[in-house]
Amino acid sequence: MPKTMVQTTNRFFPIILSIAIIFFLVAAFSLLSFFAAVTPEEALNRGYPPMPANWEAGVFSHGSYYQWFTIAEQPILFGFSILLFFAAWGVTIVTALSKRKAFLIKHKSV
């Protein structure tokens, strides 16, 4: 008997969901970093400590900086982050709905 899409998705559900959640978290971190990134001049204007002079932008987090990019500096990476965010979110929703459908089919009371 050939396997249906629901059975195949049900079998690989933990793997697909884990990968989708990891990609979602990576994309969310990237997007939040893009929105929080400041240039060295902006950091001083906001009252943050000075960041290293050779950095184009950074994010002030937990008392120190980590190097990042501005949206204007890396628009393709920003667009990819948005795409990855929504793709991972969509895969998570579709996978969860497929798991729900498989559960309802399996436990259908007649």
C-alpha positions as CSV (number, residue, x, y, z in Angstrom):
1,M,0.0,0.0,0.0
2,P,1.6,3.4,-1.0
3,K,2.1,5.9,1.7
4,T,0.1,9.1,1.6
5,M,1.5,12.5,2.1
6,V,-0.1,12.6,5.6
7,Q,1.6,9.4,6.6
8,T,5.0,10.5,5.3
9,T,4.7,13.9,7.0
10,N,3.6,12.2,10.2
11,R,6.7,10.0,10.1
12,F,9.1,12.8,9.7
13,F,7.2,15.3,11.8
14,P,9.8,15.6,14.6
15,I,12.7,16.2,12.2
16,I,10.8,18.7,10.0
17,L,9.5,20.6,13.0
18,S,12.9,20.7,14.6
19,I,14.6,22.1,11.5
20,A,11.8,24.6,10.9
21,I,12.0,25.9,14.5
22,I,15.8,26.2,14.3
23,F,15.5,28.2,11.1
24,F,12.8,30.3,12.6
25,L,14.9,31.2,15.6
26,V,18.0,32.0,13.5
27,A,15.9,34.2,11.2
28,A,14.3,35.9,14.2
29,F,17.7,36.6,15.8
30,S,18.9,38.0,12.5
31,L,15.9,40.3,12.0
32,L,16.1,41.6,15.6
33,S,19.8,42.3,15.2
34,F,19.1,44.2,12.0
35,F,16.5,46.3,13.7
36,A,18.7,47.0,16.7
37,A,22.0,47.6,14.8
38,V,23.5,51.1,15.2
39,T,26.5,52.9,13.7
40,P,29.3,54.1,16.0
41,E,27.9,57.7,15.8
42,E,24.3,56.5,16.6
43,A,25.7,54.5,19.6
44,L,27.3,57.6,21.1
45,N,24.2,59.7,20.5
46,R,22.1,57.1,22.3
47,G,24.5,57.2,25.3
48,Y,26.0,53.7,24.7
49,P,29.7,53.2,25.3
50,P,31.8,53.6,22.1
51,M,32.1,50.6,19.8
52,P,35.3,49.6,18.0
53,A,36.2,52.3,15.4
54,N,36.7,49.8,12.6
55,W,33.1,48.5,12.8
56,E,30.4,49.8,10.5
57,A,27.6,48.8,12.8
58,G,27.0,46.8,16.0
59,V,24.3,45.7,18.4
60,F,24.6,46.6,22.1
61,S,23.5,43.6,24.1
62,H,24.1,42.6,27.7
63,G,26.7,45.3,28.3
64,S,28.8,44.7,25.2
65,Y,28.6,44.9,21.4
66,Y,28.5,42.3,18.8
67,Q,29.3,43.2,15.2
68,W,26.3,43.3,12.8
69,F,25.1,45.1,9.7
70,T,22.6,47.9,9.0
71,I,19.7,47.2,6.6
72,A,21.2,49.7,4.1
73,E,24.5,48.0,4.2
74,Q,23.2,44.4,3.6
75,P,19.7,44.6,2.0
76,I,20.0,41.1,0.4
77,L,20.8,39.5,3.8
78,F,18.0,41.4,5.4
79,G,15.6,40.2,2.6
80,F,16.8,36.6,3.0
81,S,16.2,36.9,6.8
82,I,12.6,37.9,6.2
83,L,12.1,35.2,3.6
84,L,13.6,32.5,6.0
85,F,11.5,33.8,8.9
86,F,8.2,33.4,7.0
87,A,9.2,30.2,5.2
88,A,10.1,28.5,8.5
89,W,6.9,29.8,10.2
90,G,4.9,28.5,7.2
91,V,6.5,25.1,7.3
92,T,5.9,24.9,11.1
93,I,2.2,25.7,10.6
94,V,1.7,23.3,7.6
95,T,3.5,20.5,9.4
96,A,1.5,21.0,12.6
97,L,-1.8,21.0,10.6
98,S,-0.7,17.9,8.8
99,K,0.0,16.2,12.1
100,R,-3.4,17.3,13.4
101,K,-5.1,15.9,10.2
102,A,-3.3,12.6,10.6
103,F,-4.3,12.4,14.3
104,L,-7.9,13.1,13.4
105,I,-7.9,10.5,10.6
106,K,-6.4,7.9,12.9
107,H,-8.8,8.6,15.8
108,K,-11.9,9.2,13.7
109,S,-15.0,7.9,15.5
110,V,-17.6,6.4,13.3
